[in-house]
Amino acid sequence: MIKYILVGGYIHKAKDEGRAFCEELIKGINKKPVKILDCMFARSQDSWEKKIKEDYVLFSKFIKNFDLELADPLKFTEQVKNSDVIFLRGGYTQVLFKLLNKDTSWIKELDGKVLAGTSAGAEVIAKYYHVLSTNRIGDGLGLLSIKVVPHWNSDYSDETVKNINWDKTLKELKEYKEDLPIYALKEGEFIIINQ
């Protein structure tokens, strides 16, 4: 069984500033410290150190005993094997997809773990997704047979979203390929799927 947590984007924008997400991330894990693997593959590598520090600050607010490790594309499968939680941070979906799809042996190591993804991370977990910045539909890894729209009704970037017709977006995604459940997730909002 894998516990999936898909977040619409910007965890800190949740009304509770991310508390419920952080608590859900480690719920039921009895090991101490909880080992969290922070995957930044969707972002440029020169930003990884800064972003992992931001994640450490966020997690430290709500999680007491954890180790946070930065994911490395060259040893990702081994890192997944040795982690309790894998966190796929948002950024550029195609970049993330390409790195995760290069060697999919990491997927076999997910049983009994938590796989969380925010924005682009949620998109690659899903079978199909809608990308806000390019207003297009794409195919994810299909770890979950769902469709997802992160940043639902967001104003996080006026330039990106000013021309989005949200109803049309949802209709197009619904009609794309097969009929699957659709999750339109707002900033900081998340769903949990155990499978």
Legacy VTK file of the C-alpha trace (Angstrom):
# vtk DataFile Version 3.0
C-alpha trace
ASCII
DATASET POLYDATA
POINTS 195 float
0.000 0.000 0.000
1.226 3.475 -0.929
-0.172 6.641 0.585
-0.373 9.391 -2.027
-0.820 13.026 -1.073
-1.473 15.426 -3.944
-1.296 19.154 -3.240
-2.670 21.923 -5.465
0.410 24.057 -4.878
1.992 26.408 -2.337
1.512 24.473 0.895
2.143 27.573 3.013
-0.932 29.252 1.455
-3.265 26.823 3.232
-5.315 28.467 5.999
-3.329 26.486 8.589
0.002 27.388 6.883
0.629 23.707 6.040
0.015 22.082 9.418
-2.519 19.492 8.189
-0.296 18.560 5.244
2.787 18.096 7.433
0.854 16.060 9.979
-0.596 13.863 7.228
2.847 13.395 5.707
4.090 11.497 8.774
0.812 10.072 10.122
1.161 6.365 10.910
4.955 6.310 10.542
6.325 4.966 13.804
10.041 5.236 12.994
12.012 8.082 14.509
13.372 10.062 12.901
11.050 10.016 9.893
13.171 10.031 6.744
11.887 12.538 4.176
13.403 12.590 0.695
12.973 16.041 -0.856
12.927 15.811 -4.657
13.650 19.085 -6.451
14.002 17.616 -9.959
11.302 19.979 -11.302
13.505 22.997 -10.549
16.880 24.230 -11.740
19.651 22.582 -9.757
21.100 25.895 -8.594
17.928 26.482 -6.534
17.879 23.102 -4.752
19.852 24.123 -1.659
17.710 27.224 -1.108
14.463 25.278 -1.554
15.443 22.428 0.767
16.162 25.025 3.465
12.667 26.464 2.914
11.165 22.982 3.200
13.147 22.320 6.379
11.710 25.483 7.926
8.158 24.493 6.904
8.451 20.904 8.156
10.144 22.026 11.401
7.075 24.062 12.321
4.876 20.972 12.457
7.082 17.846 12.525
9.223 17.086 15.554
11.652 14.318 14.629
12.701 14.011 10.976
15.703 13.835 8.672
15.460 15.714 5.384
17.582 14.494 2.479
18.001 16.141 -0.910
17.200 13.753 -3.765
19.988 12.988 -6.219
19.065 11.840 -9.750
22.071 9.480 -9.784
21.020 7.548 -6.661
17.286 8.255 -6.514
16.113 4.618 -6.389
18.407 3.837 -3.451
17.278 7.011 -1.681
13.591 6.116 -2.180
14.302 2.644 -0.784
15.777 4.174 2.386
13.094 6.849 2.913
9.688 6.886 4.590
8.340 9.886 2.681
9.144 11.050 -0.850
8.189 14.658 -1.539
8.035 15.737 -5.196
8.242 19.514 -5.148
6.623 21.618 -7.866
8.269 23.435 -10.740
8.477 22.380 -14.381
6.447 19.252 -15.039
8.270 18.060 -18.151
11.680 18.356 -16.473
10.445 16.364 -13.473
8.735 13.777 -15.672
11.873 13.276 -17.778
14.122 12.661 -14.757
11.643 10.393 -12.967
10.897 8.431 -16.139
14.584 7.895 -17.052
14.833 4.962 -14.618
11.489 3.912 -13.151
12.933 1.310 -10.775
12.262 3.779 -7.921
8.530 3.076 -8.317
9.048 -0.524 -7.118
10.420 0.868 -3.833
7.265 2.831 -2.916
5.302 0.107 -1.126
4.624 1.099 2.485
5.754 4.667 1.896
4.211 8.106 1.423
4.542 9.774 -1.974
3.548 13.428 -1.867
3.575 15.856 -4.761
2.769 19.508 -5.013
1.832 21.178 -8.315
4.158 19.546 -10.904
4.733 16.726 -8.401
0.990 16.046 -8.278
0.826 16.241 -12.067
3.426 13.532 -12.653
1.784 11.214 -10.109
-1.562 11.474 -11.951
-2.355 9.847 -15.279
-3.389 13.147 -16.877
-3.095 16.762 -15.808
-3.671 20.340 -16.852
-0.697 22.721 -16.818
-1.694 26.216 -15.818
1.301 28.058 -17.226
0.916 26.655 -20.760
-2.823 25.916 -20.633
-2.275 22.429 -21.993
-3.105 18.848 -21.003
-0.361 16.300 -20.458
0.232 12.672 -19.556
1.828 11.911 -16.189
3.413 8.707 -14.929
-0.039 7.288 -14.196
0.768 6.087 -10.679
-2.839 7.036 -9.901
-5.638 6.689 -12.464
-6.885 10.224 -11.984
-6.801 13.622 -13.644
-5.558 16.646 -11.723
-5.622 20.431 -12.044
-3.313 22.120 -9.527
-3.542 25.837 -8.642
-7.321 25.723 -9.172
-8.841 29.220 -9.303
-5.453 30.580 -8.316
-4.163 34.090 -8.608
-0.577 33.114 -7.898
0.605 34.735 -11.132
-1.736 37.193 -12.764
0.050 36.885 -16.113
-0.282 33.093 -16.099
-3.914 32.877 -15.054
-5.547 36.012 -16.421
-6.802 34.266 -19.553
-7.719 30.927 -17.969
-11.321 29.879 -18.429
-11.549 27.492 -15.476
-14.803 25.848 -16.585
-13.418 25.243 -20.075
-10.210 23.836 -18.580
-12.186 21.353 -16.504
-14.362 20.358 -19.468
-11.335 19.775 -21.728
-9.604 17.669 -19.089
-12.782 15.656 -18.498
-13.032 14.910 -22.240
-9.322 14.076 -22.604
-8.762 10.404 -23.397
-10.489 8.201 -20.789
-13.099 9.032 -18.159
-11.334 9.239 -14.784
-11.945 11.102 -11.520
-10.820 14.742 -11.697
-9.345 16.660 -8.778
-9.184 20.446 -9.050
-6.955 21.445 -6.135
-6.571 24.977 -4.790
-3.372 26.398 -3.314
-2.477 24.414 -0.197
-5.435 22.041 -0.650
-4.618 18.344 -0.769
-6.164 14.924 -1.241
-5.058 11.575 0.158
-5.363 8.356 -1.815
-4.242 5.031 -0.378
-3.570 2.403 -3.016
LINES 1 196
195 0 1 2 3 4 5 6 7 8 9 10 11 12 13 14 15 16 17 18 19 20 21 22 23 24 25 26 27 28 29 30 31 32 33 34 35 36 37 38 39 40 41 42 43 44 45 46 47 48 49 50 51 52 53 54 55 56 57 58 59 60 61 62 63 64 65 66 67 68 69 70 71 72 73 74 75 76 77 78 79 80 81 82 83 84 85 86 87 88 89 90 91 92 93 94 95 96 97 98 99 100 101 102 103 104 105 106 107 108 109 110 111 112 113 114 115 116 117 118 119 120 121 122 123 124 125 126 127 128 129 130 131 132 133 134 135 136 137 138 139 140 141 142 143 144 145 146 147 148 149 150 151 152 153 154 155 156 157 158 159 160 161 162 163 164 165 166 167 168 169 170 171 172 173 174 175 176 177 178 179 180 181 182 183 184 185 186 187 188 189 190 191 192 193 194
